[in-house]
Structures are given as structure tokens and as C-alpha cells.
Amino acid sequence: MSVRTLRACMVCSIVQPSAKFTREGCPNCEEFLELRGNQDAVSDCTSSVFEGLMTMADPELSWVAKWQRLQGYVPGTYAVKVVGVLPEDYIAAAENAGIKYIPRDGSSSVDEQ
């Protein structure tokens, strides 16, 4: 697998190959992003530009998961920062699903909320 095919979800920051997002969707956000089988949505909701990688086996017990706001997500590899802007309609879909969208690019801190 080439690093160039990796993308990070702009909502949860999980990192996977682009083809896996298209084939299976996002394991944390599929319910409202609906990436499975939709290459345009994968392009809109994931980014190939991200910084740092961390792998979590147990996001519920990990202090890093708490620090990165990843508790409740599936075990996997996540980006520390994801560059990109999630389109407004996807932000609305996340909020309708009860998910408060916080950009993963470091532009917004939880303390500012």
C-alpha cells in the first residue's frame, strides 16, 4: 500500500486507503457521511493532507484518545491534524446525527467552544 493513497476523515480523523473509504465507508462516521460507494463524498469528506499518525487499540482507555477527542471511535490509526474544510451539508448531516463537528486542523480548540 502506498502512503499516497491514504486519506483521513475530516470528522473523526481515522486514516485509511482511499479505496477502503469507497469500499467500506468510514467506520465511525458512515451513518451520516455515507461514503461507501460514493467517490465524490470520499473526496469531499476526507483529506490526503494530514499530520502525525497515532494508533489506538483501546480508544476508551487511552489518554491520547481523550486528548484528541477520539473516545467512542473504533480502534485504528488516526491523524493528529487533518487539513481541509468539511462542506456545510456534511456538517449539517453530522449535527443532525448528534455529532458536534470540530475541525481537525487545529483551527478550533475545545476550550473556545
QUIVENMO-V295714 format. One record per residue. SS is DSSP state (2 for helix, 1 for strand, 0 for the rest). PSI is psi in whole degrees, 0 to 359 (none if undefined). Layout:
ss->(SS,SS)
psi->(PSI,PSI)
//
This chain:
ss->(0,0,2,2,2,1,1,1,1,0,0,0,0,1,1,1,1,2,2,2,2,2,2,2,0,0,0,0,0,2,2,2,2,0,0,0,0,0,2,2,2,2,2,2,2,1,1,0,0,1,1,1,1,1,1,1,0,0,0,0,0,0,2,2,2,2,2,0,0,0,0,0,0,0,0,1,1,1,1,1,1,1,0,0,0,0,0,2,2,2,2,2,2,2,2,2,0,0,0,0,0,0,0,0,0,0,0,0,0,2,2,2,0)
psi->(134,140,331,341,355,142,155,135,133,347,306,345,13,143,128,163,148,318,327,321,317,319,316,346,188,129,343,330,5,325,322,338,330,57,332,121,8,90,325,317,322,316,322,324,357,162,143,357,109,162,142,145,142,141,131,126,328,84,338,329,351,129,329,320,319,314,321,4,51,6,139,353,166,153,147,194,129,151,147,317,142,124,130,162,122,129,148,320,329,327,316,319,319,313,325,333,4,15,122,114,124,119,140,17,5,2,344,131,153,327,334,343,none)
//
